[in-house]
Amino acid sequence: MLQVEVGTRRTVVEGIDPPRLRQLLATADDPDVATAAGQLQAAGLLWTAPPDDPDPRRVPPRPWLAAELAALTLRYGEQAATRLADRARCVVAVHGHSKTAAHLAALLATSGVGRVMLNAEATARLDTAVPGGARPADEGRPLPAVAAEAVQRAAPGTDTSALPFGERPDLVVLATDEPVEPEQRDALHARGCAHLLVQLGAGFGVVGPLVLPGLTSCLGCVDRHRQDRDAAWPALAVQFAQRQRAALPVGAALATIAAGVAALQALAHLDGEASPAIEGTLELHPPDWRLRRRSWPVHPSCGCT
């Protein structure tokens, strides 16, 4: 009896020992090996494709994505190449000037998303510099151009051009450290754009909610729930909405973790999975820095669904 594990997948193979199992790649007519191969295939741990398979989805669209394909294989098995090819056809627009904005765009591109662009009327600042994103030397330059360069460094050949007027991205990521303006969230709802919020605060990070307009709770629901708990929330929101004049006390390590968590939720959505950020936020707070989920269900007075 032998236990085989690939990522989170595992199965017990009976009737074969490790040396015989290693013959799987070289032996096809051994009855024991054939039995073990059948068990592995049934568990989704072994698959084969014809050497002359013309399906281009079985080959990474760019050679440097081989590592991403290997990681996806642990989760999706023989469907991994199809998932990666699907990502290459996805479009993600990042909005905002947060420390996570350019870094998040680069993470999505290096994960195989084919078109990633940053929309922000802002310039790079020293406090937005983070490894993988804006650099200290970028200070004063337009942030969209800085993000496009970060994307190209991480994933050469990724399309960073803006979408033609009227076309809708597969996902909008709101990388802003202030509350989202009602006009912006209403516009996203009107266009039916899925959107994910990622925010940094004074020593903490929050990812979510991921909003699927008409299907899930929205950012307005979150505001209404907060107002139910604190009557002073509208006044506080106005203060938070003021553009930060000084750098937030957020270190590069925390910003990197927040960008990584946001990228994982974005990729889950693009891959067709149910993200835990739907009707919830994933929050990282001191002193233990454990990632916790807070639920934000549909508010009865919102009407967003």
PLY file of the C-alpha trace (Angstrom):
ply
format ascii 1.0
element vertex 305
property float x
property float y
property float z
element edge 304
property int vertex1
property int vertex2
end_header
0.00 0.00 0.00
1.36 3.42 -1.01
0.00 6.93 -0.38
0.55 9.39 -3.23
0.10 13.13 -2.76
0.11 15.97 -5.28
-0.64 19.28 -3.61
-3.92 18.87 -1.74
-4.84 15.74 -3.69
-4.00 12.37 -2.20
-4.90 8.74 -2.67
-3.81 5.29 -1.49
-2.54 2.95 -4.20
-2.76 -0.74 -3.44
-0.89 -3.63 -4.98
2.33 -1.85 -5.91
5.49 -0.69 -4.14
7.46 2.53 -4.79
10.04 0.98 -7.16
7.28 -0.46 -9.31
5.37 2.82 -9.25
8.41 4.57 -10.73
7.95 2.39 -13.79
4.73 4.17 -14.64
6.41 6.48 -17.07
8.25 3.67 -18.83
6.09 0.56 -18.60
2.65 0.10 -20.10
2.08 -3.65 -20.23
2.68 -4.62 -16.60
-0.69 -5.60 -15.00
0.27 -4.21 -11.58
1.41 -0.95 -13.09
-1.76 -0.70 -15.16
-3.89 -1.21 -12.04
-1.97 1.46 -10.14
-2.18 3.84 -13.08
-5.94 3.39 -13.15
-6.19 4.26 -9.47
-4.05 7.37 -9.94
-6.05 8.52 -12.95
-9.32 8.01 -11.07
-7.96 10.20 -8.26
-6.90 12.92 -10.71
-3.19 12.42 -9.97
-2.11 11.02 -13.34
-3.06 11.95 -16.87
-1.56 11.70 -20.31
-1.98 13.59 -23.55
-1.09 12.38 -27.05
2.34 13.67 -28.12
0.78 15.11 -31.28
-2.10 16.78 -29.45
-2.77 19.97 -31.46
-4.67 21.70 -28.66
-2.68 24.91 -27.96
-4.28 25.17 -24.51
-2.00 22.37 -23.31
1.07 24.55 -23.85
1.79 27.69 -21.77
1.14 30.74 -23.98
4.53 32.10 -22.83
7.42 29.83 -21.82
8.05 31.65 -18.56
4.57 30.62 -17.41
5.71 27.01 -16.98
6.00 27.49 -13.21
2.47 28.91 -13.06
1.23 25.94 -15.07
2.90 23.56 -12.63
1.21 25.34 -9.70
-2.19 25.17 -11.39
-1.66 21.48 -12.08
-1.68 20.80 -8.34
-5.22 22.19 -8.18
-6.78 21.44 -11.54
-4.91 18.41 -12.83
-5.27 17.92 -16.57
-7.42 21.07 -16.78
-4.54 23.30 -15.65
-3.43 24.28 -19.15
-6.99 25.18 -20.09
-7.28 27.40 -17.00
-4.01 29.14 -17.85
-5.11 29.70 -21.44
-8.37 31.15 -20.16
-6.46 33.58 -17.94
-4.54 34.79 -20.98
-7.83 35.96 -22.48
-8.88 37.84 -19.33
-8.77 41.60 -18.82
-8.25 43.21 -15.41
-8.34 46.94 -14.77
-6.73 48.23 -11.57
-8.07 51.57 -10.36
-6.37 53.62 -7.67
-3.08 54.98 -6.41
-2.50 52.74 -3.40
0.85 51.20 -2.53
-0.61 47.91 -3.76
-1.78 49.17 -7.18
1.25 48.70 -9.43
2.44 45.66 -7.50
-0.95 43.98 -7.82
-1.04 44.65 -11.56
2.37 42.97 -11.91
1.28 39.98 -9.82
-1.78 39.39 -11.99
0.27 39.63 -15.16
2.93 37.22 -13.95
0.09 34.83 -13.02
-0.95 34.67 -16.67
-3.63 37.37 -17.00
-3.27 38.54 -20.58
-4.26 42.18 -20.26
-3.72 44.32 -17.17
-3.85 48.08 -16.98
-3.82 50.70 -14.22
-6.22 53.64 -14.28
-5.25 56.45 -11.94
-4.83 60.19 -12.23
-1.87 60.21 -9.89
1.89 60.22 -9.82
4.17 57.73 -8.11
5.40 58.76 -4.68
8.21 57.50 -2.52
5.72 55.99 -0.11
4.16 53.91 -2.93
7.46 52.22 -3.77
7.47 48.48 -3.07
9.43 45.56 -4.56
7.64 44.36 -7.67
5.73 47.61 -8.09
6.68 51.27 -8.24
10.37 51.98 -7.60
11.90 54.90 -5.67
13.30 56.25 -8.94
9.73 56.51 -10.30
8.81 59.33 -7.94
6.87 62.02 -9.77
6.13 59.95 -12.86
2.56 59.10 -13.97
1.47 56.04 -12.01
-0.17 54.26 -15.00
3.12 54.36 -16.91
5.00 53.15 -13.83
2.58 50.26 -13.44
2.86 49.33 -17.12
6.63 49.10 -16.75
6.27 46.98 -13.60
3.97 44.64 -15.53
6.43 44.33 -18.40
9.31 43.59 -16.03
7.29 40.82 -14.40
5.51 39.47 -17.49
7.03 40.57 -20.80
4.51 40.86 -23.58
1.47 41.48 -21.39
-0.99 43.91 -22.95
-1.22 47.07 -20.83
-3.25 49.18 -23.24
-6.58 50.70 -22.27
-9.76 49.01 -23.38
-11.72 50.64 -26.22
-14.63 52.76 -25.09
-17.62 50.64 -24.14
-15.73 47.38 -23.56
-15.92 45.88 -20.09
-13.03 44.21 -18.23
-13.51 40.83 -16.59
-12.65 42.37 -13.23
-11.98 45.82 -11.78
-9.69 45.98 -8.75
-10.12 49.07 -6.60
-6.71 49.63 -5.01
-7.52 52.70 -2.96
-6.99 53.57 0.67
-10.03 55.85 0.84
-13.72 54.89 0.72
-14.97 54.33 -2.82
-17.04 57.23 -4.12
-20.75 56.37 -4.52
-20.61 57.58 -8.13
-17.84 55.12 -8.93
-19.51 52.11 -7.35
-22.84 53.04 -9.00
-21.09 53.20 -12.38
-19.55 49.77 -11.83
-22.97 48.37 -10.97
-24.58 50.01 -14.00
-22.03 48.38 -16.29
-22.25 45.03 -14.50
-18.51 45.05 -13.72
-17.30 42.63 -11.08
-15.05 44.55 -8.70
-12.74 43.76 -5.80
-11.64 46.23 -3.14
-8.18 46.16 -1.53
-7.28 48.75 1.09
-4.43 49.54 3.43
-4.88 51.32 6.72
-2.65 52.37 9.60
-0.87 49.08 10.08
-3.51 46.77 8.62
-4.76 45.46 5.29
-8.24 44.54 4.04
-9.18 42.66 0.87
-12.81 42.57 -0.26
-15.59 42.46 -0.72
-15.64 41.01 -4.20
-18.84 42.36 -5.72
-20.76 40.60 -8.48
-23.38 43.23 -9.37
-26.93 41.99 -8.97
-25.84 38.72 -7.38
-24.00 39.60 -4.17
-23.84 42.31 -1.55
-22.16 45.52 -2.63
-19.97 48.25 -1.19
-23.12 50.18 -0.31
-24.26 47.23 1.80
-21.02 47.47 3.77
-21.59 51.17 4.43
-25.15 50.51 5.58
-24.07 47.74 7.93
-21.43 50.05 9.40
-23.94 52.82 9.87
-26.24 50.38 11.67
-23.44 49.68 14.12
-22.16 53.26 14.39
-24.39 56.25 13.69
-21.29 58.42 13.25
-20.02 56.31 10.31
-21.16 58.75 7.55
-19.17 61.57 9.14
-16.15 59.30 9.54
-16.43 58.18 5.92
-16.21 61.78 4.77
-12.99 62.21 6.73
-11.55 58.98 5.35
-12.42 60.07 1.82
-9.99 62.98 2.00
-6.85 62.27 -0.01
-3.99 61.29 2.26
-1.40 64.06 2.40
1.09 62.03 4.38
2.21 58.46 3.88
0.20 55.82 5.69
2.19 53.91 8.32
2.17 50.73 6.25
5.35 48.76 5.70
6.35 47.14 2.43
5.89 43.64 3.88
2.25 44.28 4.84
1.52 45.92 1.49
3.02 42.91 -0.26
0.85 40.48 1.72
-2.28 42.52 0.95
-1.43 42.59 -2.75
-0.84 38.84 -2.72
-4.15 38.09 -1.00
-5.97 40.39 -3.43
-4.29 38.69 -6.40
-5.39 35.28 -5.12
-9.01 36.44 -4.84
-8.90 38.03 -8.29
-7.46 34.88 -9.84
-10.04 32.70 -8.09
-12.77 34.79 -9.69
-11.14 34.63 -13.13
-10.71 30.86 -12.77
-14.41 30.47 -12.05
-14.08 29.68 -8.35
-16.13 31.07 -5.46
-13.85 33.52 -3.70
-14.15 33.88 0.10
-14.13 37.64 -0.53
-17.66 37.39 -1.93
-19.89 39.06 0.67
-16.91 39.26 2.98
-13.58 40.89 3.70
-10.27 39.20 4.44
-8.55 41.28 7.10
-5.02 41.31 8.49
-4.59 43.12 11.81
-1.97 43.27 14.57
-0.95 41.91 16.95
-1.29 38.32 15.68
-1.52 39.13 11.93
-3.88 36.24 11.33
-6.02 36.48 8.22
-9.66 36.69 9.32
-12.85 36.82 7.30
-15.68 39.22 8.19
-19.08 38.68 6.58
-21.01 41.49 4.86
-24.35 40.07 3.68
-26.85 41.90 1.51
-28.35 44.79 3.48
-32.16 44.75 3.45
-32.40 48.45 2.64
-29.85 48.49 -0.18
-31.72 46.93 -3.08
-28.51 46.08 -4.97
-29.73 42.57 -5.77
0 1
1 2
2 3
3 4
4 5
5 6
6 7
7 8
8 9
9 10
10 11
11 12
12 13
13 14
14 15
15 16
16 17
17 18
18 19
19 20
20 21
21 22
22 23
23 24
24 25
25 26
26 27
27 28
28 29
29 30
30 31
31 32
32 33
33 34
34 35
35 36
36 37
37 38
38 39
39 40
40 41
41 42
42 43
43 44
44 45
45 46
46 47
47 48
48 49
49 50
50 51
51 52
52 53
53 54
54 55
55 56
56 57
57 58
58 59
59 60
60 61
61 62
62 63
63 64
64 65
65 66
66 67
67 68
68 69
69 70
70 71
71 72
72 73
73 74
74 75
75 76
76 77
77 78
78 79
79 80
80 81
81 82
82 83
83 84
84 85
85 86
86 87
87 88
88 89
89 90
90 91
91 92
92 93
93 94
94 95
95 96
96 97
97 98
98 99
99 100
100 101
101 102
102 103
103 104
104 105
105 106
106 107
107 108
108 109
109 110
110 111
111 112
112 113
113 114
114 115
115 116
116 117
117 118
118 119
119 120
120 121
121 122
122 123
123 124
124 125
125 126
126 127
127 128
128 129
129 130
130 131
131 132
132 133
133 134
134 135
135 136
136 137
137 138
138 139
139 140
140 141
141 142
142 143
143 144
144 145
145 146
146 147
147 148
148 149
149 150
150 151
151 152
152 153
153 154
154 155
155 156
156 157
157 158
158 159
159 160
160 161
161 162
162 163
163 164
164 165
165 166
166 167
167 168
168 169
169 170
170 171
171 172
172 173
173 174
174 175
175 176
176 177
177 178
178 179
179 180
180 181
181 182
182 183
183 184
184 185
185 186
186 187
187 188
188 189
189 190
190 191
191 192
192 193
193 194
194 195
195 196
196 197
197 198
198 199
199 200
200 201
201 202
202 203
203 204
204 205
205 206
206 207
207 208
208 209
209 210
210 211
211 212
212 213
213 214
214 215
215 216
216 217
217 218
218 219
219 220
220 221
221 222
222 223
223 224
224 225
225 226
226 227
227 228
228 229
229 230
230 231
231 232
232 233
233 234
234 235
235 236
236 237
237 238
238 239
239 240
240 241
241 242
242 243
243 244
244 245
245 246
246 247
247 248
248 249
249 250
250 251
251 252
252 253
253 254
254 255
255 256
256 257
257 258
258 259
259 260
260 261
261 262
262 263
263 264
264 265
265 266
266 267
267 268
268 269
269 270
270 271
271 272
272 273
273 274
274 275
275 276
276 277
277 278
278 279
279 280
280 281
281 282
282 283
283 284
284 285
285 286
286 287
287 288
288 289
289 290
290 291
291 292
292 293
293 294
294 295
295 296
296 297
297 298
298 299
299 300
300 301
301 302
302 303
303 304
